[in-house]
Amino acid sequence: MRRFMSEQRLWAPEGASEEGQVRPHVLWLPHDQPDVLAYLARVREILTPYADIITPVAECDAHMTAEKLAPHDRDGGRVDEERLLRAAPFIQECLAGLVPFGIEIGPPRASASAAVMDVWPETVLHEFYLCLRAGCSDAGLTMAPVAEWFWGHISGGYGLLDTNTPTLAERSDRLASELGRGLRPGSRVSASISSVWLVLEHQDVVNNQYTFRRVREIHLGRTERVAA
């Protein structure tokens, strides 16, 4: 396993201001779904003994990233809380034609630098992703180019360091094995997506974690008049 927060993934150089370590995101949050929280708690139980090589994601920080937003909008303005609130009605309008839908999460697996759980079904999630992007674009927010296919996933933990010694490599292999079989039976969990959250997310390099401040919840299948 490798350190997740490598130099390539840092949002700001070392020593940069706090503002540079915060970026706007659109997240799906599972905190109103007890079955999902119980499932993620089981994942944390597997990861906790390996906290020397991976940092488990706390329950309050659990999320699926639906879209990463650029820190500045199309006009060059900083995307802060006030700007997200102004964008919300445009995003709401694009999501109004969608209805809440079911998903499956899991099984957990070890990637090169994290513990992840893929989210299914892919086709429905991709359609959701495209509608969400349309709303963000209508709101004047900027994003990376559209993905050929949306990869829905939830991270259960982030690699803390490169496991580049024989002892650490052995622990990394053992973690991958336990993660792959530790939740059987019950390696998947059902959930539903009925809303997303506009948030300001903080990349905490010191503690190897991502935290976020909720700004506005947007529900699927609802309408909200966009101000002229």
N, C-alpha and C positions, 0 to 999 in steps of 0.2 A: 504494500500500500504506500501511496505517496501523500505528502502534505497537501491538503485541499487548497489552502490559501497560499498558493505559489505566487511568485512575482507576477505571472501572467494574469492571475485572477484578481489582483488587488485593484480596488476602485480608485485609490489615491496613493501616491508615493509615501514612504515612511516619513513621518513628521508633518504630514499635511494637516490642514485644519479639519475639525470635526465635520464641517459641512461637506467636505470631499468624500467622507466615508458614509454618506447617506444618499440613497437613490430611491426614486419613486418606483413602485411595483404594483402590479395587480395580482393578488393572491386569492386562492381558495383556502379557507380555514375550516378545520374539522372540529372546532371546539364545542359545537352543539350536538355532536354525535358520539354518544358514549361508547358504542361498539368500536369505533375507530380509535378513540383514546385508549381503550383497553388493549387494542391490538398494538398500538405504538408503545404502550408501556411494556408489553412483552418483548418488543424489539430492544427497548432500552435495557431490559434485564440481561439480554444476551451481550450487549455492547459494554455495559458498565465494568465488567472485569477486565476489559481491554482499554480502559481510559488512558493508559500510557501511550497508546498509538491511535486512538480515535476518540473524538469528543461526541458523546450522545447528544442529540437534540432534545432540549427540554420540552415538556408538554406545551407550555405557553408559546413556544416558537415554532411549533409544527405547522407546515403549510405546503401547498403545491403552488409553484410559480406559474401563473397563467400568462403573464407578459412582463418583461422588463422594459421600463421606460427610461428614456434618456434624461439626464439631469436638467436639460434645457429644452424648451418647447420649440416649435417651428419658427417663432419670432425671436428666439434667443433668450427668452425670459427663463428665470430659474423656476423649476417645477417644485414648488413648496406646497404646504397644506392648502393655502388659499387657491393656488392654481389647480390642484386636484379637485377641490370643491367646485370650481367653475367648469371643469371637464366632466364631472359626474353626470349631468343630465344628457350629454351627448352619448356617453357610453350606455346609460340607461335606455335611451331610445333604440340603440342597436340591439340590445339584449332583450328588448320587450317582446320580440317575436319568438324567443326561445322559451321552452318550458323546462322546469327542473327535470334532471335526468339522473339515472342511477349509474354508478361506477363500481369497479372492483379494484382493490388495492392489494398489491403483493404478487408473488411472494417476495420477501426481502432477499437481497443479494449484495455481495461486495463488488463494487466497481474499482477502478484503479485508485480512487482517492476518497471514496465515501461508501456508506451503507445506504442503499436506495431501494425503494419499492416502486415498481412501475404501476401506472394507473391505466385502466381499460374501461370501455372499448375505445380503440384508437380513432375510428371514423367519427363517432359522436364528439369526441374531444377536439378533433381537428376542426369540425364545423363550428364548435363553440369558440375556439381560438380565433378563427377567421372573423366571426361576428364581433368578438371583443376588439380585435385589431381595427376593424372598421370604425368602431365607436371612438377608439383612441385617436385615430387619424382625423375623424370629424371634429374632435375636440382640439386639434392643433398640436397634439403630443407627438413626439418623435420616438421611433423604435428602430431596432435592427431590421434588416430585410426579412421578409416573411420566410418562415421555415418551410421547407418542402413538406414536412410532416411534423406535427406537434408531438413532442415527447412529454407526456404527462408522467410525473414522478414526484415522490415525496422522499426527502432525505431523512434518514434516521440517525446519521452521524457523519462527521467530517474528519477526514484523516488529519492527525495531529502532526505527524512527522514522516519522513521517508524511512521505511523499514529496510534499511540498507546494511544491516549486519545479520549474520546467521541467526542470532537469537531473535531479533525483531522480525525477520522474515518468517521464522517458524511460528511466531505468535500471529502474524498476519495470516498465514495459511490456516492456522487453527480457527481464527476468527471467521474467515470465509466459510469454513466447513460448518461451524456451529450456526452461523447465520443462515446458511442454506437449508439446514434441517431442523433448526431449533423450534420453529413454529408449527411443525407438523404433529398432529393434524391441525387444521385451521390456519393454513399458510396464506390465505386471502381473507379479506373482509369487505363486506358490501357497504356502500355509502351513497350519498346523493349530493348533487351540486344544485343548489337553489339560489346561490348568491356568490358574489366575489367582493373583495375588499380592496379599495385603494389605500395604500399604506406608504409610509416613509420607512424604508428598510435600512438598517445600520449594519455595516460589515465590521465586526469586532475582531480584529486580527489578534489582539492580545489574548482573548478568551476563546478564540477559534469558534466563533458562533455568529449567527445572524439573528438580530432581534428586529422588531418593527413596531411602529406606532400606527394604530388604525386611524384612518381619516374619514372614510365614508364607505358604507355598505351599499352595494347595488344588487337588486334582486332580479332574477330572470323572470320574464313574463309580466313585468309591470311597466307602466309608462310614466313619464314625467315630462312636463312641458319644458321645452328648451327656450330660454329667454332670447328674445330677438337682439 
